Amino acid sequence: MTIYADYNATAPLRPEAREVMLAAMDAGANPSSVHGPGRAARKLLETARGQVALSVGARAQDVVFTSGGTEANALALHGVVAQLDRACTLLISAIEHEAVIKNAGYAGVAVETAYVTPQGVLDLDWLRDRLARWDRARDGMPVLAVMLANNETGVIQPVAEAAEIVREAGGLTHCDAVQGLGKVMVNVGLLGVDYLALSAHKVGGPQGVGALWVRAGAPLKPVLFGGGQERSLRSGTENLSGIAGFGAAAEAGVRDMGKLQGLAAARDAMEARLKSEAGVTVFGAGAERLAQTSNFAIAGFRAETQVMAMDLGGVAVSSGSACSSGKVKRSLVLSAMGVDDTLADSAIRTSYGWQSVVEDFDRTADVWLEAARRTVLKERA
């Protein structure tokens, strides 16, 4: 049986989500229709909206459903740029997902990199200094994009502190919380952000569904036009079964969050063993991280070789972001952290979730060490 250690790419579908998805498929009506079946479909939709909203401490009316985290990020960035008539500059943290980086690049406004520390944490001192030198006439409104937790290293970002700094400078903050939901507490009020993106399949819901929370009054224009669904911010008939599954998964993710956070001890023990027996480098180990994520490397053991060896050994892991067309390539996140290219080329990520048990970490270490001893460690013996 394969040990699945790639939850940050996609979490297996939760049974709660599957159950409500099947029921929604049987509904067989458009939630925008006013007849009885349509109203029943609408009830399923709004129930899920309430569940997603509750999972992040928000009001249901401020949640807009999308086709996934990428579209949620795109709506936030392109929508705010459009509403501000391009009178803004986007500050994009150096460790953002490509869904944010690339959408920022196509937004038609100036984009600057917000730097991170060697531990992969947003550099708040740099942010304060940059905003202190901000020229409103030249730069427009500052709009910061910073993720809640990094998908590769698991490092949790100081979003609340960053949002406060930006707010004091008269700016706005967008948070990609895709990796945070169900793993750490997510509360939009405590974070103090203006926009927050979510994705169903990272928390055990179906693929192809996401959401954007928008603070009431925050500037935002739609980028997709049509029938006016989702408060006219995201037109198109809603993916009813997917959204129903999202709601159930979000609720279950928050319920099970304590169990997931309890995996930290097993993760730490696995890392300690890999350090002791092979001398691996663990990235972001000095910062607060998601309990179920580990990113490590040993120089000379290329990532693609490791991923294949682990797969043959019955453990599914990944290298870098899994959202890059299946390619194994050098991590932009590790480069931003100042990691040497040789070491970065050898980095792999393990990530666990709602079905994981302590023994999965032990088996992961066994398989990795066996592969390392056949290759790089043998050469060094």
Secondary structure, DSSP 8 states (H G I E B T S, - for coil): --EE-BTTT-----HHHHHHHHHHHHH-S-TT--SHHHHHHHHHHHHHHHHHHHHTT--GGGEEEESSHHHHHHHHHHHHHHHTTT-EEEEEETT--HHHHHHHHTSSSEEEEE-B-TTS-B-HHHHHHHHHT--HHHH-EEEEE--SB-TTT-BB--HHHHHHHHHHTT-EEEEE-TTTTTTS---HHHHT-SEEEEEGGGTTS-TT-EEEEE-TT-----SS-SS-TTTTTS-S---HHHHHHHHHHHHHHHHTHHHHHTTHHHHHHHHHHHHHHH--EETTTTS-B-TTEEEEE-TTS-HHHHHHHHHHTTEE-BSS-S-STT-----HHHHHTT--HHHHTT-EEEE--TT--HHHHHHHHHHHHHHHHHTHHHHH-
